[in-house]
Amino acid sequence: MGVNSSLLGRRVLDIGCSDGGHAFACAARGAEVVGIDAEDSPRNEGRNNFAENRRLLGLDVDYRAAPIAEVTHEFAGAFDVVLFLNVLYHMRDPAQGLRDVSAVVAPGGTLYVKTLIYSPLPSRVQPLLGGRPGPSLWRRPRCYSAGRYGADDRTLFCRPNWWFVPAHLEKNGLAVERVRRRGDRQFVVARRPGGGASG
């Protein structure tokens, strides 16, 4: 998604870090990293392997077992790079989730979002769009119930459309720099104006 290869001296927050793959990769690039995860998630049965991975890798990464809403005030404007990958569709209130996530991005900092998205087009047609959103007919930012997509995952609550994430990030003071699509996934890179940090 374009995270700089050197993160020396940068503060990174990995939201929904699970076992810490991205968090540890950022720490190995020189970042000061905090990973958070709602550890009581039914999907991981209340546990993950973060502590064991930290021990095996010998990397200093702070871990918090908490949802983003519980640490927003503590971390307000504190991070140069924020990773919010495959988490949004697990939130019951995705608009509030994006407000909370936006709040922790420092001036000049970068937010990377990856999420499932909803498209009324059949999946076999989506690759033909070449990463574009599709017809302008659906330009209203919306988030749809997970419906049949959540049948195999009790933690899947919503699927935003193409415009939902960029609209909410801009509403919360971030400048959207890139939006891409690959199949049913959307990748968004946004930056908080000001400061000199960059991801």
JOWO-V613752 format. One record per pair of residues at least 12 apart in sequence whose ideal C-beta (glycine too) atoms are under 10 Angstrom apart, sorted by the first residue. I is the first residue (numbers start at 1). J is the second residue. D is the distance in Angstrom with one decimal. If there is no record, write none. Layout:
# JOWO-V613752
i:I j:J d:D
i:I j:J d:D
This chain:
# JOWO-V613752
i:1 j:83 d:8.7
i:1 j:85 d:8.4
i:1 j:110 d:9.6
i:1 j:112 d:4.9
i:1 j:113 d:8.9
i:1 j:114 d:7.1
i:1 j:178 d:8.4
i:1 j:180 d:8.5
i:1 j:187 d:5.6
i:1 j:188 d:9.0
i:1 j:189 d:6.4
i:1 j:199 d:9.1
i:2 j:110 d:8.5
i:2 j:112 d:7.7
i:2 j:177 d:9.0
i:2 j:178 d:7.4
i:2 j:187 d:9.1
i:2 j:189 d:6.2
i:2 j:199 d:7.6
i:3 j:22 d:8.8
i:3 j:25 d:8.7
i:3 j:26 d:7.5
i:3 j:29 d:8.3
i:3 j:31 d:9.6
i:3 j:81 d:6.5
i:3 j:83 d:7.9
i:3 j:110 d:8.0
i:3 j:112 d:6.6
i:3 j:189 d:9.3
i:3 j:199 d:5.6
i:4 j:26 d:9.9
i:4 j:29 d:7.8
i:4 j:31 d:9.7
i:4 j:80 d:9.9
i:4 j:81 d:8.2
i:4 j:110 d:9.0
i:4 j:198 d:7.2
i:4 j:199 d:6.1
i:5 j:29 d:6.5
i:5 j:30 d:9.9
i:6 j:29 d:6.0
i:6 j:30 d:6.2
i:6 j:31 d:9.2
i:7 j:25 d:9.3
i:7 j:26 d:5.5
i:7 j:27 d:8.4
i:7 j:28 d:9.0
i:7 j:29 d:4.2
i:7 j:30 d:5.2
i:7 j:31 d:3.7
i:7 j:32 d:8.8
i:7 j:33 d:8.5
i:7 j:80 d:8.1
i:7 j:81 d:6.7
i:7 j:199 d:7.9
i:8 j:29 d:7.3
i:8 j:30 d:3.5
i:8 j:31 d:7.4
i:8 j:32 d:9.7
i:9 j:30 d:6.9
i:9 j:31 d:7.8
i:9 j:32 d:7.7
i:9 j:80 d:8.5
i:9 j:197 d:9.4
i:10 j:26 d:8.0
i:10 j:29 d:8.5
i:10 j:30 d:7.5
i:10 j:31 d:4.8
i:10 j:32 d:7.2
i:10 j:33 d:9.0
i:10 j:79 d:8.3
i:10 j:80 d:4.3
i:10 j:81 d:5.7
i:10 j:106 d:9.6
i:10 j:109 d:8.8
i:10 j:110 d:9.6
i:10 j:197 d:6.8
i:10 j:198 d:8.9
i:10 j:199 d:7.4
i:11 j:26 d:9.9
i:11 j:31 d:7.0
i:11 j:32 d:5.1
i:11 j:33 d:7.9
i:11 j:34 d:7.7
i:11 j:75 d:9.3
i:11 j:78 d:6.2
i:11 j:79 d:4.9
i:11 j:80 d:5.2
i:11 j:81 d:7.5
i:11 j:82 d:9.4
i:11 j:104 d:9.8
i:11 j:106 d:7.3
i:11 j:109 d:8.4
i:11 j:197 d:8.5
i:12 j:25 d:9.7
i:12 j:26 d:4.5
i:12 j:27 d:7.9
i:12 j:29 d:8.8
i:12 j:30 d:9.9
i:12 j:31 d:4.3
i:12 j:32 d:7.0
i:12 j:33 d:4.6
i:12 j:34 d:7.4
i:12 j:35 d:8.9
i:12 j:61 d:9.1
i:12 j:79 d:6.4
i:12 j:80 d:7.0
i:12 j:81 d:4.5
i:12 j:82 d:7.5
i:12 j:83 d:7.0
i:12 j:109 d:9.7
i:12 j:199 d:8.3
i:13 j:26 d:9.5
i:13 j:31 d:9.9
i:13 j:33 d:7.7
i:13 j:34 d:5.2
i:13 j:35 d:7.8
i:13 j:36 d:7.1
i:13 j:62 d:9.7
i:13 j:64 d:9.7
i:13 j:68 d:8.9
i:13 j:71 d:8.8
i:13 j:75 d:6.6
i:13 j:78 d:7.6
i:13 j:79 d:4.3
i:13 j:80 d:9.1
i:13 j:81 d:7.5
i:13 j:82 d:4.9
i:13 j:83 d:7.0
i:13 j:84 d:8.7
i:13 j:101 d:8.9
i:13 j:104 d:5.9
i:13 j:105 d:8.7
i:13 j:106 d:9.9
i:13 j:109 d:9.5
i:13 j:111 d:9.5
i:14 j:26 d:7.0
i:14 j:27 d:9.6
i:14 j:31 d:9.8
i:14 j:33 d:6.5
i:14 j:34 d:7.3
i:14 j:35 d:4.5
i:14 j:36 d:7.3
i:14 j:37 d:8.6
i:14 j:61 d:8.3
i:14 j:63 d:9.6
i:14 j:79 d:9.7
i:14 j:81 d:9.0
i:14 j:82 d:8.2
i:14 j:83 d:4.6
i:14 j:84 d:8.7
i:14 j:85 d:7.9
i:14 j:87 d:9.9
i:14 j:112 d:9.9
i:15 j:34 d:9.4
i:15 j:35 d:8.3
i:15 j:36 d:5.7
i:15 j:37 d:8.0
i:15 j:38 d:9.7
i:15 j:67 d:9.0
i:15 j:68 d:5.4
i:15 j:71 d:9.3
i:15 j:79 d:9.8
i:15 j:82 d:6.8
i:15 j:83 d:6.5
i:15 j:84 d:4.9
i:15 j:85 d:7.9
i:15 j:87 d:5.8
i:15 j:88 d:9.7
i:15 j:97 d:9.1
i:15 j:100 d:8.9
i:15 j:101 d:6.4
i:15 j:104 d:8.3
i:15 j:111 d:9.7
i:15 j:113 d:9.7
i:16 j:35 d:8.8
i:16 j:36 d:7.5
i:16 j:37 d:5.7
i:16 j:38 d:7.7
i:16 j:41 d:8.9
i:16 j:67 d:9.1
i:16 j:68 d:8.2
i:16 j:83 d:8.4
i:16 j:84 d:7.1
i:16 j:85 d:6.8
i:16 j:86 d:6.7
i:16 j:87 d:3.6
i:16 j:88 d:9.0
i:16 j:90 d:7.4
i:16 j:91 d:9.6
i:17 j:33 d:8.8
i:17 j:34 d:8.7
i:17 j:35 d:3.3
i:17 j:36 d:6.4
i:17 j:37 d:5.1
i:17 j:48 d:8.3
i:17 j:50 d:6.8
i:17 j:61 d:8.4
i:17 j:63 d:7.4
i:17 j:64 d:9.2
i:17 j:83 d:8.0
i:17 j:85 d:9.0
i:17 j:87 d:9.5
i:18 j:35 d:8.5
i:18 j:37 d:5.8
i:18 j:39 d:9.5
i:18 j:41 d:8.8
i:18 j:43 d:9.1
i:18 j:44 d:7.0
i:18 j:48 d:5.3
i:18 j:49 d:8.4
i:18 j:50 d:7.4
i:18 j:53 d:9.9
i:18 j:85 d:9.6
i:18 j:86 d:8.9
i:18 j:87 d:9.6
i:19 j:35 d:9.4
i:19 j:37 d:9.0
i:19 j:44 d:8.8
i:19 j:48 d:5.2
i:19 j:49 d:4.7
i:19 j:50 d:5.8
i:19 j:51 d:9.8
i:19 j:52 d:8.5
i:19 j:53 d:5.6
i:19 j:54 d:9.8
i:20 j:33 d:8.7
i:20 j:35 d:5.4
i:20 j:37 d:8.7
i:20 j:48 d:8.0
i:20 j:49 d:7.9
i:20 j:50 d:4.7
i:20 j:51 d:9.1
i:20 j:52 d:9.6
i:20 j:53 d:5.2
i:20 j:54 d:6.7
i:20 j:57 d:8.4
i:20 j:59 d:8.6
i:20 j:61 d:6.4
i:20 j:63 d:7.5
i:21 j:35 d:9.8
i:21 j:50 d:9.8
i:21 j:53 d:8.1
i:21 j:85 d:9.7
i:22 j:35 d:8.2
i:22 j:83 d:5.4
i:22 j:85 d:6.6
i:22 j:112 d:9.3
i:23 j:35 d:3.9
i:23 j:36 d:9.3
i:23 j:37 d:9.6
i:23 j:50 d:8.0
i:23 j:53 d:9.0
i:23 j:54 d:8.9
i:23 j:59 d:8.4
i:23 j:61 d:5.0
i:23 j:62 d:9.1
i:23 j:63 d:8.1
i:23 j:83 d:8.0
i:24 j:50 d:9.1
i:24 j:53 d:6.5
i:24 j:54 d:7.4
i:24 j:56 d:9.6
i:24 j:57 d:5.5
i:24 j:58 d:9.9
i:24 j:59 d:5.3
i:24 j:61 d:6.2
i:25 j:57 d:10.0
i:25 j:59 d:9.4
i:25 j:83 d:9.8
i:26 j:59 d:9.4
i:26 j:61 d:8.3
i:26 j:81 d:7.1
i:26 j:83 d:7.7
i:26 j:199 d:9.8
i:27 j:54 d:9.1
i:27 j:57 d:8.2
i:27 j:58 d:10.0
i:27 j:59 d:4.4
i:27 j:60 d:6.7
i:27 j:61 d:5.0
i:27 j:62 d:9.9
i:28 j:57 d:7.9
i:28 j:59 d:6.4
i:28 j:61 d:9.9
i:31 j:61 d:9.1
i:31 j:79 d:9.7
i:31 j:80 d:8.2
i:31 j:81 d:7.1
i:31 j:199 d:9.8
i:32 j:60 d:8.3
i:32 j:61 d:8.9
i:32 j:62 d:8.4
i:32 j:79 d:9.4
i:32 j:80 d:9.3
i:33 j:59 d:8.1
i:33 j:60 d:8.1
i:33 j:61 d:4.6
i:33 j:62 d:7.0
i:33 j:63 d:9.4
i:33 j:79 d:9.5
i:33 j:81 d:9.1
i:33 j:83 d:9.5
i:34 j:61 d:7.3
i:34 j:62 d:4.5
i:34 j:63 d:7.7
i:34 j:64 d:6.6
i:34 j:71 d:8.5
i:34 j:75 d:7.5
i:34 j:78 d:8.6
i:34 j:79 d:7.8
i:34 j:104 d:9.6
i:35 j:48 d:9.9
i:35 j:50 d:6.6
i:35 j:54 d:9.0
i:35 j:61 d:5.7
i:35 j:62 d:7.1
i:35 j:63 d:5.1
i:35 j:64 d:7.4
i:35 j:65 d:9.9
i:35 j:83 d:9.1
i:36 j:62 d:9.0
i:36 j:63 d:7.5
i:36 j:64 d:4.4
i:36 j:65 d:7.7
i:36 j:66 d:5.7
i:36 j:67 d:7.7
i:36 j:68 d:6.6
i:36 j:70 d:8.6
i:36 j:71 d:6.2
i:36 j:75 d:8.8
i:36 j:87 d:10.0
i:36 j:104 d:9.9
i:37 j:50 d:7.3
i:37 j:63 d:7.7
i:37 j:64 d:7.9
i:37 j:65 d:6.5
i:37 j:66 d:8.1
i:37 j:67 d:8.5
i:37 j:68 d:9.8
i:37 j:87 d:9.0
i:38 j:64 d:9.9
i:38 j:65 d:7.4
i:38 j:66 d:6.9
i:38 j:67 d:4.4
i:38 j:68 d:8.5
i:38 j:69 d:9.5
i:38 j:70 d:8.9
i:38 j:87 d:9.1
i:38 j:90 d:8.4
i:38 j:91 d:9.7
i:38 j:155 d:9.3
i:39 j:63 d:8.9
i:39 j:64 d:9.0
i:39 j:65 d:3.7
i:39 j:66 d:8.1
i:39 j:67 d:9.6
i:40 j:65 d:7.6
i:40 j:66 d:9.8
i:40 j:67 d:9.2
i:41 j:67 d:9.5
i:41 j:90 d:7.7
i:41 j:154 d:9.7
i:41 j:155 d:6.1
i:42 j:153 d:9.3
i:42 j:154 d:5.6
i:42 j:155 d:6.0
i:43 j:90 d:8.2
i:43 j:153 d:7.0
i:43 j:154 d:7.6
i:43 j:155 d:5.1
i:43 j:156 d:9.3
i:44 j:155 d:9.5
i:46 j:65 d:9.4
i:47 j:65 d:9.6
i:48 j:63 d:9.3
i:48 j:65 d:9.1
i:50 j:63 d:5.2
i:50 j:65 d:8.9
i:51 j:63 d:7.1
i:67 j:87 d:9.6
i:67 j:90 d:9.8
i:67 j:91 d:8.5
i:67 j:97 d:8.8
i:67 j:100 d:8.5
i:68 j:82 d:9.7
i:68 j:84 d:8.3
i:68 j:87 d:8.1
i:68 j:91 d:8.7
i:68 j:96 d:9.5
i:68 j:97 d:6.7
i:68 j:98 d:9.9
i:68 j:99 d:9.8
i:68 j:100 d:4.6
i:68 j:101 d:6.1
i:68 j:103 d:9.0
i:68 j:104 d:7.7
i:69 j:91 d:9.2
i:69 j:93 d:9.0
i:69 j:96 d:7.2
i:69 j:97 d:7.8
i:69 j:99 d:9.3
i:69 j:100 d:5.3
i:69 j:101 d:9.9
i:70 j:100 d:9.3
i:71 j:100 d:8.6
i:71 j:104 d:7.9
i:72 j:96 d:9.9
i:72 j:99 d:8.3
i:72 j:100 d:4.5
i:72 j:101 d:8.4
i:72 j:102 d:9.5
i:72 j:103 d:5.1
i:72 j:104 d:6.4
i:73 j:100 d:9.7
i:73 j:103 d:8.3
i:73 j:104 d:9.7
i:74 j:104 d:9.1
i:75 j:100 d:9.5
i:75 j:103 d:7.9
i:75 j:104 d:4.5
i:75 j:105 d:9.7
i:75 j:106 d:9.7
i:76 j:100 d:9.9
i:76 j:103 d:5.4
i:76 j:104 d:6.4
i:76 j:105 d:9.6
i:76 j:106 d:9.4
i:77 j:103 d:7.3
i:77 j:104 d:6.9
i:77 j:105 d:7.1
i:77 j:106 d:5.1
i:77 j:107 d:6.9
i:77 j:109 d:8.1
i:77 j:192 d:8.0
i:77 j:194 d:10.0
i:77 j:195 d:9.3
i:78 j:103 d:9.6
i:78 j:104 d:6.0
i:78 j:105 d:8.8
i:78 j:106 d:6.2
i:78 j:109 d:8.9
i:79 j:104 d:5.3
i:79 j:105 d:6.3
i:79 j:106 d:5.7
i:79 j:109 d:5.9
i:79 j:110 d:9.3
i:79 j:111 d:8.8
i:79 j:192 d:9.9
i:79 j:197 d:8.9
i:79 j:199 d:9.5
i:80 j:105 d:8.4
i:80 j:106 d:5.5
i:80 j:107 d:9.6
i:80 j:108 d:7.3
i:80 j:109 d:4.7
i:80 j:110 d:7.2
i:80 j:192 d:9.8
i:80 j:195 d:8.4
i:80 j:196 d:9.6
i:80 j:197 d:4.0
i:80 j:198 d:7.6
i:80 j:199 d:6.5
i:81 j:105 d:8.7
i:81 j:106 d:9.1
i:81 j:109 d:6.5
i:81 j:110 d:5.6
i:81 j:111 d:8.1
i:81 j:112 d:7.4
i:81 j:197 d:8.0
i:81 j:198 d:8.7
i:81 j:199 d:4.0
i:82 j:101 d:6.4
i:82 j:102 d:8.7
i:82 j:103 d:9.9
i:82 j:104 d:5.9
i:82 j:105 d:5.3
i:82 j:106 d:8.8
i:82 j:109 d:6.8
i:82 j:110 d:7.3
i:82 j:111 d:4.6
i:82 j:112 d:7.1
i:82 j:113 d:8.8
i:82 j:190 d:9.4
i:82 j:192 d:9.5
i:82 j:199 d:8.3
i:83 j:101 d:9.8
i:83 j:110 d:9.7
i:83 j:111 d:8.2
i:83 j:112 d:5.3
i:83 j:113 d:8.6
i:83 j:114 d:8.5
i:83 j:199 d:9.1
i:84 j:97 d:8.3
i:84 j:98 d:8.4
i:84 j:100 d:9.8
i:84 j:101 d:5.1
i:84 j:102 d:9.6
i:84 j:104 d:9.6
i:84 j:105 d:9.9
i:84 j:111 d:6.5
i:84 j:112 d:6.8
i:84 j:113 d:4.9
i:84 j:114 d:7.6
i:84 j:115 d:8.1
i:84 j:165 d:9.4
i:84 j:188 d:9.0
i:84 j:190 d:10.0
i:85 j:112 d:6.9
i:85 j:113 d:7.4
i:85 j:114 d:4.3
i:85 j:115 d:8.2
i:85 j:185 d:9.9
i:85 j:187 d:9.2
i:86 j:113 d:9.5
i:86 j:114 d:5.7
i:86 j:115 d:6.8
i:86 j:116 d:7.7
i:86 j:185 d:8.4
i:87 j:101 d:8.5
i:87 j:113 d:8.7
i:87 j:114 d:8.6
i:87 j:115 d:7.6
i:88 j:101 d:8.5
i:88 j:113 d:6.9
i:88 j:114 d:8.6
i:88 j:115 d:4.2
i:88 j:116 d:8.0
i:88 j:117 d:9.5
i:88 j:143 d:8.7
i:88 j:157 d:9.5
i:88 j:158 d:7.7
i:88 j:159 d:9.2
i:88 j:160 d:6.7
i:88 j:164 d:8.8
i:88 j:165 d:7.1
i:88 j:168 d:9.7
i:88 j:186 d:9.3
i:88 j:188 d:9.9
i:89 j:115 d:5.7
i:89 j:116 d:4.7
i:89 j:117 d:8.7
i:89 j:118 d:9.4
i:89 j:143 d:8.9
i:89 j:146 d:7.0
i:89 j:149 d:8.5
i:89 j:150 d:8.6
i:89 j:153 d:9.1
i:89 j:155 d:8.7
i:89 j:156 d:5.7
i:89 j:157 d:6.7
i:89 j:158 d:5.6
i:89 j:159 d:5.9
i:89 j:160 d:7.5
i:90 j:115 d:9.5
i:90 j:116 d:9.7
i:90 j:146 d:9.6
i:90 j:150 d:9.9
i:90 j:153 d:8.5
i:90 j:154 d:10.0
i:90 j:155 d:4.9
i:90 j:156 d:6.5
i:90 j:157 d:6.5
i:90 j:158 d:8.7
i:91 j:115 d:9.9
i:91 j:143 d:9.5
i:91 j:155 d:9.5
i:91 j:157 d:6.5
i:91 j:158 d:7.2
i:92 j:155 d:9.9
i:92 j:157 d:5.3
i:92 j:158 d:7.9
i:93 j:143 d:9.4
i:93 j:157 d:8.9
i:93 j:158 d:8.9
i:94 j:115 d:8.6
i:94 j:143 d:5.2
i:94 j:157 d:7.9
i:94 j:158 d:5.4
i:94 j:159 d:9.4
i:94 j:160 d:6.2
i:94 j:164 d:7.3
i:94 j:165 d:8.5
i:94 j:168 d:7.9
i:95 j:141 d:9.2
i:95 j:143 d:7.4
i:95 j:158 d:9.9
i:95 j:160 d:9.4
i:95 j:164 d:8.3
i:95 j:167 d:9.6
i:95 j:168 d:5.8
i:95 j:171 d:8.7
i:95 j:172 d:9.5
i:96 j:168 d:9.6
i:97 j:158 d:9.7
i:97 j:168 d:8.9
i:98 j:111 d:9.4
i:98 j:113 d:8.2
i:98 j:115 d:10.0
i:98 j:160 d:9.2
i:98 j:164 d:8.5
i:98 j:165 d:6.8
i:98 j:167 d:9.3
i:98 j:168 d:4.2
i:98 j:169 d:6.3
i:98 j:171 d:8.3
i:98 j:172 d:6.4
i:98 j:174 d:9.3
i:98 j:190 d:10.0
i:99 j:168 d:7.5
i:99 j:169 d:9.7
i:99 j:171 d:8.4
i:99 j:172 d:5.5
i:99 j:173 d:10.0
i:100 j:172 d:9.3
i:101 j:113 d:7.8
i:101 j:168 d:9.4
i:101 j:169 d:8.5
i:101 j:172 d:8.4
i:101 j:174 d:9.4
i:101 j:190 d:9.8
i:102 j:168 d:7.9
i:102 j:169 d:6.2
i:102 j:170 d:9.6
i:102 j:171 d:8.6
i:102 j:172 d:3.6
i:102 j:173 d:6.5
i:102 j:174 d:5.6
i:102 j:190 d:8.1
i:102 j:192 d:7.7
i:103 j:172 d:7.4
i:103 j:173 d:9.0
i:103 j:192 d:9.8
i:104 j:192 d:9.8
i:105 j:169 d:9.4
i:105 j:172 d:9.1
i:105 j:173 d:8.6
i:105 j:174 d:6.6
i:105 j:190 d:7.9
i:105 j:191 d:7.9
i:105 j:192 d:4.5
i:105 j:195 d:9.9
i:105 j:197 d:9.4
i:105 j:199 d:9.6
i:106 j:192 d:6.6
i:106 j:194 d:8.7
i:106 j:195 d:6.1
i:106 j:197 d:5.8
i:107 j:173 d:9.8
i:107 j:191 d:9.5
i:107 j:192 d:5.5
i:107 j:193 d:7.0
i:107 j:194 d:3.5
i:107 j:195 d:3.4
i:107 j:196 d:8.6
i:107 j:197 d:7.5
i:108 j:191 d:7.1
i:108 j:192 d:6.6
i:108 j:193 d:7.6
i:108 j:194 d:5.7
i:108 j:195 d:2.7
i:108 j:196 d:5.3
i:108 j:197 d:4.0
i:108 j:198 d:6.3
i:108 j:199 d:9.4
i:109 j:174 d:9.1
i:109 j:190 d:9.5
i:109 j:191 d:6.9
i:109 j:192 d:5.3
i:109 j:194 d:9.2
i:109 j:195 d:6.9
i:109 j:197 d:5.1
i:109 j:198 d:7.9
i:109 j:199 d:6.9
i:110 j:174 d:9.1
i:110 j:177 d:8.1
i:110 j:189 d:6.5
i:110 j:190 d:7.2
i:110 j:191 d:5.1
i:110 j:192 d:8.0
i:110 j:197 d:7.7
i:110 j:198 d:6.1
i:110 j:199 d:3.2
i:111 j:169 d:7.0
i:111 j:172 d:9.8
i:111 j:174 d:6.2
i:111 j:176 d:9.4
i:111 j:177 d:9.8
i:111 j:188 d:7.8
i:111 j:189 d:7.3
i:111 j:190 d:4.8
i:111 j:191 d:7.4
i:111 j:192 d:7.7
i:111 j:199 d:8.2
i:112 j:178 d:9.6
i:112 j:187 d:7.6
i:112 j:188 d:7.6
i:112 j:189 d:5.8
i:112 j:190 d:8.3
i:112 j:199 d:7.0
i:113 j:160 d:10.0
i:113 j:165 d:5.7
i:113 j:166 d:9.2
i:113 j:168 d:9.9
i:113 j:169 d:7.6
i:113 j:174 d:10.0
i:113 j:176 d:9.7
i:113 j:179 d:9.4
i:113 j:186 d:7.6
i:113 j:187 d:7.2
i:113 j:188 d:4.2
i:113 j:189 d:7.8
i:113 j:190 d:7.3
i:114 j:165 d:9.7
i:114 j:180 d:9.8
i:114 j:182 d:9.4
i:114 j:185 d:6.2
i:114 j:186 d:7.2
i:114 j:187 d:5.4
i:114 j:188 d:7.9
i:115 j:158 d:9.4
i:115 j:159 d:8.2
i:115 j:160 d:6.4
i:115 j:164 d:8.8
i:115 j:165 d:6.4
i:115 j:184 d:9.5
i:115 j:185 d:7.0
i:115 j:186 d:5.6
i:115 j:187 d:8.6
i:115 j:188 d:8.0
i:116 j:146 d:8.7
i:116 j:149 d:7.4
i:116 j:156 d:7.8
i:116 j:158 d:8.8
i:116 j:159 d:5.3
i:116 j:160 d:8.0
i:116 j:183 d:9.5
i:116 j:184 d:5.6
i:116 j:185 d:6.3
i:116 j:186 d:7.8
i:117 j:133 d:8.8
i:117 j:143 d:9.7
i:117 j:144 d:9.5
i:117 j:159 d:6.2
i:117 j:160 d:5.7
i:117 j:161 d:6.2
i:117 j:162 d:6.0
i:117 j:163 d:9.6
i:117 j:164 d:7.8
i:117 j:165 d:8.1
i:117 j:181 d:7.1
i:117 j:183 d:9.4
i:117 j:184 d:6.2
i:117 j:185 d:7.0
i:117 j:186 d:4.4
i:118 j:138 d:9.1
i:118 j:142 d:7.9
i:118 j:143 d:8.0
i:118 j:144 d:4.7
i:118 j:145 d:9.4
i:118 j:146 d:9.0
i:118 j:147 d:9.0
i:118 j:149 d:8.2
i:118 j:158 d:8.5
i:118 j:159 d:3.8
i:118 j:160 d:6.7
i:118 j:161 d:5.2
i:118 j:162 d:8.6
i:118 j:164 d:8.8
i:118 j:184 d:8.1
i:118 j:186 d:9.9
i:119 j:133 d:8.1
i:119 j:134 d:6.2
i:119 j:138 d:8.0
i:119 j:159 d:8.9
i:119 j:161 d:7.2
i:119 j:162 d:7.4
i:119 j:181 d:8.6
i:119 j:183 d:9.6
i:119 j:184 d:7.1
i:119 j:186 d:9.8
i:120 j:134 d:8.0
i:120 j:135 d:9.0
i:120 j:137 d:8.6
i:120 j:138 d:6.6
i:120 j:144 d:9.5
i:120 j:161 d:8.7
i:121 j:133 d:9.9
i:121 j:134 d:5.7
i:121 j:135 d:8.4
i:121 j:138 d:9.3
i:123 j:183 d:7.1
i:123 j:184 d:6.7
i:126 j:181 d:7.7
i:126 j:182 d:9.2
i:126 j:183 d:6.1
i:126 j:184 d:7.0
i:127 j:181 d:9.7
i:127 j:182 d:8.8
i:127 j:183 d:7.0
i:129 j:162 d:9.8
i:129 j:181 d:7.0
i:130 j:180 d:10.0
i:130 j:181 d:8.7
i:131 j:179 d:8.6
i:131 j:180 d:5.1
i:131 j:181 d:4.7
i:131 j:182 d:6.9
i:131 j:183 d:9.9
i:131 j:186 d:9.5
i:131 j:187 d:9.0
i:132 j:162 d:8.6
i:132 j:179 d:9.4
i:132 j:180 d:9.3
i:132 j:181 d:7.1
i:133 j:161 d:8.1
i:133 j:162 d:3.7
i:133 j:163 d:7.2
i:133 j:166 d:9.9
i:133 j:179 d:8.1
i:133 j:181 d:7.0
i:133 j:186 d:8.9
i:134 j:161 d:9.4
i:134 j:162 d:7.1
i:134 j:181 d:9.1
i:138 j:161 d:6.0
i:138 j:162 d:7.3
i:138 j:163 d:7.7
i:139 j:161 d:8.8
i:139 j:162 d:8.3
i:139 j:163 d:5.8
i:139 j:167 d:9.7
i:140 j:161 d:7.8
i:140 j:163 d:6.8
i:140 j:164 d:9.2
i:140 j:167 d:9.0
i:141 j:160 d:7.6
i:141 j:161 d:6.8
i:141 j:162 d:8.6
i:141 j:163 d:4.2
i:141 j:164 d:4.4
i:141 j:165 d:8.2
i:141 j:166 d:7.9
i:141 j:167 d:3.9
i:141 j:168 d:7.0
i:141 j:170 d:10.0
i:141 j:171 d:9.1
i:142 j:158 d:9.7
i:142 j:159 d:9.6
i:142 j:160 d:7.2
i:142 j:161 d:5.0
i:142 j:162 d:9.6
i:142 j:163 d:7.7
i:142 j:164 d:6.1
i:142 j:167 d:9.6
i:143 j:157 d:9.1
i:143 j:158 d:4.7
i:143 j:159 d:7.1
i:143 j:160 d:4.5
i:143 j:161 d:7.3
i:143 j:164 d:5.3
i:143 j:165 d:9.3
i:143 j:168 d:9.3
i:144 j:158 d:6.5
i:144 j:159 d:5.2
i:144 j:160 d:7.6
i:144 j:161 d:7.1
i:144 j:164 d:9.2
i:145 j:157 d:7.7
i:145 j:158 d:6.5
i:145 j:159 d:7.9
i:146 j:158 d:5.9
i:146 j:159 d:6.0
i:147 j:159 d:8.0
i:149 j:184 d:8.6
i:159 j:184 d:8.1
i:160 j:186 d:7.7
i:161 j:186 d:9.1
i:162 j:179 d:7.5
i:162 j:181 d:7.1
i:162 j:186 d:6.6
i:162 j:188 d:9.9
i:163 j:179 d:9.1
i:163 j:186 d:10.0
i:164 j:186 d:8.9
i:164 j:188 d:10.0
i:165 j:179 d:7.9
i:165 j:186 d:6.4
i:165 j:187 d:9.7
i:165 j:188 d:5.1
i:165 j:190 d:8.7
i:166 j:178 d:9.8
i:166 j:179 d:5.7
i:166 j:186 d:9.0
i:166 j:188 d:6.1
i:166 j:190 d:7.7
i:169 j:188 d:6.8
i:169 j:189 d:9.8
i:169 j:190 d:4.6
i:169 j:191 d:9.7
i:169 j:192 d:9.7
i:170 j:190 d:7.9
i:172 j:190 d:9.2
i:172 j:192 d:9.2
i:173 j:190 d:9.6
i:173 j:192 d:6.4
i:173 j:193 d:7.6
i:173 j:194 d:9.8
i:174 j:188 d:9.4
i:174 j:189 d:9.8
i:174 j:190 d:4.0
i:174 j:191 d:6.5
i:174 j:192 d:5.4
i:174 j:193 d:8.1
i:175 j:189 d:9.9
i:175 j:190 d:6.3
i:175 j:191 d:5.3
i:175 j:192 d:7.6
i:175 j:193 d:5.9
i:176 j:188 d:6.4
i:176 j:189 d:7.6
i:176 j:190 d:4.8
i:176 j:191 d:8.4
i:177 j:189 d:4.9
i:177 j:190 d:6.3
i:177 j:191 d:5.8
i:178 j:190 d:8.5
i:178 j:191 d:10.0
